[in-house]
Amino acid sequence: FNLNPSSLRYWETEFKHLTPRKNKKGDRFYTVAEIKKLQLIYFLLRQRKYTIEGAKDYLKKYKEDAVVRFELVQSLQQLKSFLLQIKADL
C-alpha cells in the first residue's frame, strides 16, 4: 500500500475489525481477509477521499456488502483500463 507503519497502526485503532495476529515481538501478521479489509479502507480513505468517520459510516452502512461493492469497483476499473488499452492499440 506504500504506507507508513504508523498509518496501519492508527487504522487498527480506528477500525475495530482490523485485528492482525501479533507475535511476542509485536510483529503483525495479516490474513488474506484482513488484507482485503485494508484494501477497502485504503480505497475509501486514499482514493475516494473519505474521512475516517466517513469510512466508518460507510462500513457500518454496508457491512458485508462493502467488500462486494469494492470488488465490483475494482473489476470495473480493470475492465475500463483494458478497454482503454484496446482503444489505444487501434
C-alpha positions as YAML, in Angstrom:
chain: A
units: angstrom
residues:
- id: 1
  name: PHE
  ca: [0.00, 0.00, 0.00]
- id: 2
  name: ASN
  ca: [3.05, 2.25, 0.24]
- id: 3
  name: LEU
  ca: [2.00, 3.47, 3.71]
- id: 4
  name: ASN
  ca: [3.87, 4.24, 6.86]
- id: 5
  name: PRO
  ca: [3.58, 1.52, 9.52]
- id: 6
  name: SER
  ca: [2.18, 4.19, 11.83]
- id: 7
  name: SER
  ca: [-0.76, 4.67, 9.45]
- id: 8
  name: LEU
  ca: [-1.57, 0.98, 9.62]
- id: 9
  name: ARG
  ca: [-1.34, 1.02, 13.41]
- id: 10
  name: TYR
  ca: [-3.63, 4.04, 13.51]
- id: 11
  name: TRP
  ca: [-6.14, 2.33, 11.25]
- id: 12
  name: GLU
  ca: [-6.08, -0.66, 13.61]
- id: 13
  name: THR
  ca: [-7.17, 1.60, 16.47]
- id: 14
  name: GLU
  ca: [-9.86, 3.32, 14.42]
- id: 15
  name: PHE
  ca: [-11.32, 0.30, 12.61]
- id: 16
  name: LYS
  ca: [-12.07, -2.35, 15.21]
- id: 17
  name: HIS
  ca: [-12.48, -5.18, 12.70]
- id: 18
  name: LEU
  ca: [-8.75, -4.96, 11.87]
- id: 19
  name: THR
  ca: [-7.08, -7.30, 14.33]
- id: 20
  name: PRO
  ca: [-3.86, -8.76, 12.95]
- id: 21
  name: ARG
  ca: [-2.22, -11.53, 14.93]
- id: 22
  name: LYS
  ca: [0.88, -10.36, 16.78]
- id: 23
  name: ASN
  ca: [3.83, -12.38, 17.98]
- id: 24
  name: LYS
  ca: [5.72, -11.78, 21.23]
- id: 25
  name: LYS
  ca: [7.99, -9.33, 19.46]
- id: 26
  name: GLY
  ca: [4.98, -7.30, 18.29]
- id: 27
  name: ASP
  ca: [5.22, -8.10, 14.58]
- id: 28
  name: ARG
  ca: [1.83, -8.08, 12.89]
- id: 29
  name: PHE
  ca: [0.64, -10.93, 10.69]
- id: 30
  name: TYR
  ca: [-2.30, -10.11, 8.42]
- id: 31
  name: THR
  ca: [-4.60, -12.76, 7.00]
- id: 32
  name: VAL
  ca: [-5.95, -12.60, 3.46]
- id: 33
  name: ALA
  ca: [-9.31, -11.39, 4.81]
- id: 34
  name: GLU
  ca: [-7.62, -8.59, 6.76]
- id: 35
  name: ILE
  ca: [-5.65, -7.53, 3.69]
- id: 36
  name: LYS
  ca: [-8.92, -7.28, 1.76]
- id: 37
  name: LYS
  ca: [-10.30, -5.10, 4.56]
- id: 38
  name: LEU
  ca: [-7.15, -2.95, 4.37]
- id: 39
  name: GLN
  ca: [-7.62, -2.61, 0.61]
- id: 40
  name: LEU
  ca: [-11.17, -1.42, 1.17]
- id: 41
  name: ILE
  ca: [-10.09, 1.06, 3.85]
- id: 42
  name: TYR
  ca: [-7.24, 2.29, 1.66]
- id: 43
  name: PHE
  ca: [-9.66, 2.72, -1.25]
- id: 44
  name: LEU
  ca: [-12.12, 4.69, 0.87]
- id: 45
  name: LEU
  ca: [-9.53, 6.92, 2.55]
- id: 46
  name: ARG
  ca: [-6.96, 7.50, -0.17]
- id: 47
  name: GLN
  ca: [-8.80, 7.11, -3.45]
- id: 48
  name: ARG
  ca: [-12.35, 8.14, -2.59]
- id: 49
  name: LYS
  ca: [-11.04, 10.77, -0.10]
- id: 50
  name: TYR
  ca: [-13.39, 9.77, 2.74]
- id: 51
  name: THR
  ca: [-12.58, 10.93, 6.24]
- id: 52
  name: ILE
  ca: [-12.00, 8.32, 8.94]
- id: 53
  name: GLU
  ca: [-15.51, 8.92, 10.25]
- id: 54
  name: GLY
  ca: [-16.95, 8.80, 6.74]
- id: 55
  name: ALA
  ca: [-15.23, 5.47, 6.08]
- id: 56
  name: LYS
  ca: [-16.53, 4.09, 9.39]
- id: 57
  name: ASP
  ca: [-20.06, 5.18, 8.48]
- id: 58
  name: TYR
  ca: [-19.72, 3.59, 5.03]
- id: 59
  name: LEU
  ca: [-18.55, 0.31, 6.56]
- id: 60
  name: LYS
  ca: [-21.39, 0.36, 9.11]
- id: 61
  name: LYS
  ca: [-23.96, 1.14, 6.45]
- id: 62
  name: TYR
  ca: [-22.93, -1.57, 4.03]
- id: 63
  name: LYS
  ca: [-21.28, -4.09, 6.41]
- id: 64
  name: GLU
  ca: [-20.72, -7.31, 4.43]
- id: 65
  name: ASP
  ca: [-21.87, -5.63, 1.23]
- id: 66
  name: ALA
  ca: [-18.94, -3.19, 1.38]
- id: 67
  name: VAL
  ca: [-16.38, -5.82, 0.32]
- id: 68
  name: VAL
  ca: [-18.56, -6.95, -2.57]
- id: 69
  name: ARG
  ca: [-19.04, -3.34, -3.70]
- id: 70
  name: PHE
  ca: [-15.28, -2.74, -3.51]
- id: 71
  name: GLU
  ca: [-14.51, -5.86, -5.54]
- id: 72
  name: LEU
  ca: [-17.07, -4.76, -8.13]
- id: 73
  name: VAL
  ca: [-15.44, -1.32, -8.39]
- id: 74
  name: GLN
  ca: [-12.01, -2.94, -8.80]
- id: 75
  name: SER
  ca: [-13.35, -5.23, -11.51]
- id: 76
  name: LEU
  ca: [-14.92, -2.32, -13.38]
- id: 77
  name: GLN
  ca: [-11.69, -0.30, -13.14]
- id: 78
  name: GLN
  ca: [-9.73, -3.21, -14.60]
- id: 79
  name: LEU
  ca: [-12.25, -3.56, -17.40]
- id: 80
  name: LYS
  ca: [-12.04, 0.17, -18.12]
- id: 81
  name: SER
  ca: [-8.24, 0.10, -18.32]
- id: 82
  name: PHE
  ca: [-8.41, -2.97, -20.58]
- id: 83
  name: LEU
  ca: [-10.84, -1.24, -22.93]
- id: 84
  name: LEU
  ca: [-8.75, 1.93, -22.97]
- id: 85
  name: GLN
  ca: [-5.71, -0.18, -23.87]
- id: 86
  name: ILE
  ca: [-7.61, -1.76, -26.75]
- id: 87
  name: LYS
  ca: [-8.71, 1.69, -27.93]
- id: 88
  name: ALA
  ca: [-5.13, 2.93, -27.81]
- id: 89
  name: ASP
  ca: [-3.94, -0.04, -29.86]
- id: 90
  name: LEU
  ca: [-6.46, 0.60, -32.65]
...
